[in-house]
Amino acid sequence: MEITPEIQQRLELLNEKYASIGQDIVSYLDGLLYSDTVKYWDYIELDTLLSLQKPRTQFPDEHIFIMYHQITELYFNLALKEFEQLAAKKDINETFFIERVSRINRYFDALVTSFDIMSKGMDQNQFMQFRMSLLPASGFQSAQYRFIEMYSTDFINLVAKEMRGRFNENSSIEDMYEFIYWKAGATEIATGKKTLTLIQFEKKYQDEFITLGKQCISNNLWQVYLRLPKESQESDKVKSVLRHNDINVNINWPLAHYKSAVRYLSKDSADIAATGGTNWQKYLPPRFQKRIFYPALWTDQEKEDWGKAWVEDILS
């Protein structure tokens, strides 16, 4: 075979690359010579991937439940990769900011629009039976979703709305964490006691949550936005991607879950408790939580009506 100018150029570039790190190009060419070709099923670890579904019952639709939650966690991880890049970017500019936040928005767009795969795709009778084998596990225990929240906004915006007045910019993450909004979603209303779901969740992740909360004080998405030049902060495109993110994470995604809970857990006038005993009737609707990542980007009226307009649209 003829060594064309193109091949010769690549060899010279490779030689420069490996010489610069004190390596012998011939050894790496030998490795290329003897290595196998990449195959699709090996590259994505297909056999391993399809072995990760381990149903607790014999009901076929439990596979849907498991796989969709796994898909959800993979999308969350994609979003977290973008948050990490945004937090690490020192010379942040408008183009980079919009591109990366738009990626996060597309991940959540996909999740919200695909939720019917699970919410409408499971047999209700099967679900009502296999769900009892999952106690006390709950989607409430998604640590990655909590990471996304902490990467998105100043920690005080994650405090239960009735408790936010106790804190200011000098308050510690530890103090605010005690009143983080989602704890109420796994606390028994009658007794005020933590459910086993919450106890297990905090035992595994509480230290990690507090550590990340501290790391995100200056590197959450809102603080990254404030590092943009003033003209970029006023850009309609920049504000639009942040507002889109706020709506997706704090309205559309919880409402997709609420719609599913209404379908499967509401029966006549009696509501069935979710797995783990989470209080989904109060925890999921955005109008109760009034959780807003970027309150400065919304008018007082929009904050007052938070979630109301979208409830009618999504639940119709």
C-alpha positions as CSV (number, residue, x, y, z in Angstrom):
1,M,0.0,0.0,0.0
2,E,1.3,3.4,-0.9
3,I,2.1,5.8,1.9
4,T,0.2,8.8,0.7
5,P,0.9,12.4,1.8
6,E,-2.2,12.3,4.0
7,I,-0.9,9.1,5.8
8,Q,2.6,10.6,6.1
9,Q,1.2,13.7,7.6
10,R,-0.8,11.8,10.2
11,L,2.2,9.7,11.1
12,E,4.3,12.8,11.7
13,L,1.6,14.4,13.8
14,L,1.3,11.2,15.9
15,N,5.0,11.0,16.3
16,E,5.0,14.6,17.6
17,K,2.2,13.9,19.9
18,Y,3.8,10.9,21.6
19,A,7.3,12.4,21.5
20,S,6.0,15.3,23.5
21,I,5.0,13.0,26.3
22,G,8.1,10.8,26.1
23,Q,6.4,7.9,24.4
24,D,7.5,5.7,21.5
25,I,5.0,5.9,18.6
26,V,6.0,2.4,17.4
27,S,4.7,0.9,20.6
28,Y,1.3,2.6,20.1
29,L,1.2,1.5,16.5
30,D,1.8,-2.1,17.6
31,G,-1.1,-1.7,20.0
32,L,-3.3,-0.4,17.2
33,L,-2.1,-3.4,15.0
34,Y,-3.1,-6.0,17.5
35,S,-6.2,-4.5,19.1
36,D,-9.7,-5.6,18.0
37,T,-12.2,-3.4,16.2
38,V,-14.8,-1.6,18.2
39,K,-18.3,-3.2,18.1
40,Y,-21.5,-1.4,18.9
41,W,-22.7,-3.9,21.4
42,D,-19.4,-3.9,23.3
43,Y,-19.0,-0.1,23.2
44,I,-22.4,0.5,24.9
45,E,-22.0,-2.6,27.1
46,L,-25.4,-3.9,25.8
47,D,-25.3,-7.2,27.6
48,T,-24.5,-5.5,30.9
49,L,-27.1,-2.8,30.3
50,L,-29.8,-5.4,29.7
51,S,-28.8,-7.4,32.8
52,L,-29.5,-4.4,35.1
53,Q,-33.2,-5.0,35.3
54,K,-34.0,-7.2,38.2
55,P,-37.8,-7.3,38.9
56,R,-39.0,-8.3,42.3
57,T,-42.2,-9.9,40.9
58,Q,-43.4,-11.9,37.9
59,F,-45.6,-9.0,36.6
60,P,-44.3,-8.1,33.1
61,D,-45.0,-4.4,33.4
62,E,-42.5,-4.1,36.3
63,H,-39.9,-4.0,33.5
64,I,-41.4,-0.8,32.2
65,F,-41.3,0.7,35.7
66,I,-37.6,-0.3,36.3
67,M,-36.3,0.7,32.8
68,Y,-38.0,4.1,32.7
69,H,-36.6,5.0,36.1
70,Q,-33.1,3.9,34.9
71,I,-33.5,6.0,31.7
72,T,-34.5,8.9,33.9
73,E,-31.4,8.6,36.0
74,L,-29.2,8.5,32.9
75,Y,-30.8,11.7,31.7
76,F,-30.2,13.3,35.1
77,N,-26.6,12.3,34.8
78,L,-26.3,13.9,31.4
79,A,-27.7,17.1,32.9
80,L,-25.2,16.9,35.8
81,K,-22.3,16.7,33.3
82,E,-23.5,20.0,31.9
83,F,-23.9,21.6,35.3
84,E,-20.4,20.6,36.2
85,Q,-19.0,22.1,33.0
86,L,-20.8,25.4,33.7
87,A,-19.6,25.5,37.3
88,A,-16.0,24.9,36.2
89,K,-15.9,27.4,33.3
90,K,-13.9,30.4,34.4
91,D,-14.2,32.6,31.3
92,I,-18.0,32.1,30.9
93,N,-19.6,33.7,27.9
94,E,-23.1,34.0,26.5
95,T,-22.7,31.4,23.8
96,F,-21.3,28.7,26.1
97,F,-23.9,29.4,28.7
98,I,-26.8,29.2,26.3
99,E,-25.5,26.0,24.6
100,R,-25.0,24.2,27.9
101,V,-28.3,25.2,29.5
102,S,-30.1,24.4,26.3
103,R,-28.6,20.9,26.6
104,I,-30.1,20.5,30.1
105,N,-33.4,21.8,28.8
106,R,-33.5,19.2,26.0
107,Y,-32.8,16.4,28.5
108,F,-35.8,17.5,30.6
109,D,-37.9,18.2,27.5
110,A,-37.3,14.5,26.6
111,L,-38.1,13.3,30.1
112,V,-41.3,15.3,30.4
113,T,-42.6,14.3,26.9
114,S,-41.7,10.7,27.4
115,F,-43.3,10.2,30.8
116,D,-46.4,8.8,29.2
117,I,-44.3,5.7,28.5
118,M,-44.7,4.9,32.1
119,S,-47.7,6.9,33.2
120,K,-50.0,5.4,30.5
121,G,-48.0,2.4,29.6
122,M,-48.4,0.2,32.6
123,D,-51.4,-2.0,33.5
124,Q,-53.0,-0.4,36.6
125,N,-53.8,-3.8,38.2
126,Q,-50.2,-5.0,37.7
127,F,-48.8,-1.8,39.1
128,M,-51.0,-1.8,42.2
129,Q,-49.7,-5.3,43.0
130,F,-46.0,-5.1,42.1
131,R,-45.5,-1.7,43.8
132,M,-46.1,-3.4,47.2
133,S,-42.9,-5.4,46.7
134,L,-40.9,-2.2,46.4
135,L,-41.5,-0.7,49.9
136,P,-40.0,1.5,51.2
137,A,-38.2,2.5,48.0
138,S,-39.5,5.6,46.2
139,G,-38.5,7.9,43.3
140,F,-38.3,10.5,46.0
141,Q,-34.9,8.9,46.8
142,S,-33.3,10.1,43.5
143,A,-30.1,11.7,44.8
144,Q,-29.2,12.9,41.3
145,Y,-32.4,15.0,41.1
146,R,-31.4,16.7,44.4
147,F,-27.9,17.3,43.0
148,I,-29.5,19.0,40.0
149,E,-31.5,21.3,42.3
150,M,-28.4,22.3,44.2
151,Y,-26.5,22.9,41.0
152,S,-29.3,25.1,39.7
153,T,-30.0,27.7,42.4
154,D,-29.0,29.4,45.6
155,F,-29.6,27.0,48.5
156,I,-32.2,29.2,50.2
157,N,-34.5,28.7,47.3
158,L,-34.7,25.0,48.2
159,V,-35.8,25.7,51.8
160,A,-39.5,25.1,52.4
161,K,-41.3,28.4,51.5
162,E,-42.7,29.0,54.9
163,M,-39.3,28.8,56.5
164,R,-37.2,30.9,54.1
165,G,-37.7,34.0,56.1
166,R,-35.5,32.6,58.8
167,F,-32.4,32.6,56.6
168,N,-30.3,35.0,54.6
169,E,-27.1,35.0,52.5
170,N,-25.0,34.3,55.6
171,S,-26.9,31.3,56.8
172,S,-25.1,28.0,56.8
173,I,-25.9,25.1,54.4
174,E,-26.3,22.8,57.5
175,D,-28.9,25.1,59.0
176,M,-30.9,25.5,55.8
177,Y,-30.6,21.8,55.0
178,E,-32.7,21.0,58.1
179,F,-35.6,22.8,56.4
180,I,-35.1,21.7,52.8
181,Y,-38.5,21.5,51.1
182,W,-38.4,17.8,50.1
183,K,-38.2,16.5,53.7
184,A,-41.9,17.3,54.2
185,G,-42.7,15.0,51.3
186,A,-41.6,12.0,53.3
187,T,-42.7,13.0,56.7
188,E,-45.9,11.5,58.3
189,I,-48.5,14.3,58.5
190,A,-50.2,12.9,61.7
191,T,-47.0,12.4,63.8
192,G,-44.4,14.5,62.1
193,K,-42.0,11.6,62.1
194,K,-39.7,10.8,59.2
195,T,-40.7,7.9,57.1
196,L,-38.3,5.0,56.6
197,T,-37.9,6.2,53.0
198,L,-36.5,9.6,54.3
199,I,-34.4,8.0,57.1
200,Q,-32.7,5.6,54.6
201,F,-32.2,8.4,52.0
202,E,-30.5,10.8,54.5
203,K,-28.4,8.1,56.0
204,K,-26.9,7.4,52.6
205,Y,-26.7,10.9,51.1
206,Q,-27.0,13.6,53.8
207,D,-23.3,14.3,54.1
208,E,-22.9,14.4,50.3
209,F,-25.9,16.8,50.0
210,I,-24.3,19.2,52.5
211,T,-20.9,19.0,50.9
212,L,-22.3,19.7,47.4
213,G,-24.5,22.5,48.8
214,K,-21.3,24.2,50.1
215,Q,-19.5,23.7,46.8
216,C,-22.4,25.2,44.9
217,I,-22.6,28.4,46.9
218,S,-20.6,30.2,44.3
219,N,-20.9,27.8,41.4
220,N,-24.6,27.0,41.0
221,L,-26.2,28.0,37.7
222,W,-27.6,31.3,39.1
223,Q,-24.2,32.3,40.3
224,V,-22.7,31.3,36.9
225,Y,-25.3,33.6,35.2
226,L,-24.2,36.5,37.5
227,R,-20.6,36.0,36.2
228,L,-21.7,36.8,32.7
229,P,-21.1,40.3,31.3
230,K,-23.9,42.7,32.2
231,E,-25.1,42.8,28.6
232,S,-25.4,39.0,28.5
233,Q,-27.3,39.0,31.7
234,E,-29.9,41.2,30.0
235,S,-30.0,39.0,26.9
236,D,-33.5,37.7,26.2
237,K,-31.9,34.4,25.0
238,V,-30.1,33.9,28.2
239,K,-33.1,34.7,30.3
240,S,-35.2,32.4,28.1
241,V,-33.1,29.3,28.6
242,L,-33.1,29.9,32.4
243,R,-36.8,30.4,32.5
244,H,-37.2,27.2,30.4
245,N,-35.1,25.4,32.9
246,D,-37.1,26.7,35.8
247,I,-40.4,25.6,34.3
248,N,-39.1,22.2,33.3
249,V,-37.6,21.2,36.6
250,N,-40.0,22.9,39.0
251,I,-43.3,22.6,37.1
252,N,-43.4,20.3,34.1
253,W,-41.4,17.4,35.7
254,P,-43.3,17.4,39.0
255,L,-46.6,17.7,37.2
256,A,-45.8,14.7,35.0
257,H,-45.3,12.7,38.2
258,Y,-48.5,14.2,39.7
259,K,-50.5,13.2,36.6
260,S,-49.2,9.6,36.9
261,A,-50.0,9.5,40.6
262,V,-53.5,10.7,39.9
263,R,-53.9,8.0,37.3
264,Y,-52.6,5.1,39.5
265,L,-53.0,6.2,43.1
266,S,-56.3,8.0,43.1
267,K,-59.3,5.7,43.5
268,D,-62.7,7.2,43.9
269,S,-62.4,9.7,46.7
270,A,-59.7,7.9,48.6
271,D,-56.0,8.5,47.7
272,I,-53.6,5.6,48.0
273,A,-50.3,6.2,49.6
274,A,-47.2,6.2,47.4
275,T,-44.5,3.7,48.0
276,G,-42.4,4.8,51.0
277,G,-45.4,6.8,52.3
278,T,-44.5,10.0,50.5
279,N,-47.1,12.7,50.7
280,W,-47.5,13.1,46.9
281,Q,-50.7,15.1,47.1
282,K,-48.9,18.0,48.8
283,Y,-45.4,17.3,47.6
284,L,-45.8,17.2,43.8
285,P,-48.0,20.1,42.9
286,P,-45.8,23.2,42.2
287,R,-48.5,25.6,43.5
288,F,-47.9,24.2,47.0
289,Q,-44.1,24.3,47.0
290,K,-43.6,27.6,45.1
291,R,-40.1,26.3,44.3
292,I,-38.5,28.8,41.9
293,F,-34.8,28.6,41.0
294,Y,-34.5,32.1,39.5
295,P,-37.0,34.3,41.2
296,A,-35.4,37.5,39.9
297,L,-36.4,36.5,36.3
298,W,-40.1,36.3,37.1
299,T,-42.7,39.0,37.9
300,D,-44.5,39.1,41.2
301,Q,-47.7,38.0,39.4
302,E,-45.9,35.1,37.7
303,K,-44.5,33.9,41.0
304,E,-47.9,34.3,42.6
305,D,-49.5,32.1,39.9
306,W,-46.6,29.7,39.8
307,G,-47.7,26.4,38.2
308,K,-51.4,27.3,37.9
309,A,-51.5,27.8,34.1
310,W,-49.4,24.8,33.4
311,V,-51.5,22.6,35.7
312,E,-54.5,23.2,33.5
313,D,-52.6,22.5,30.3
314,I,-50.7,19.4,31.4
315,L,-53.5,17.8,33.4
316,S,-56.2,18.4,30.7
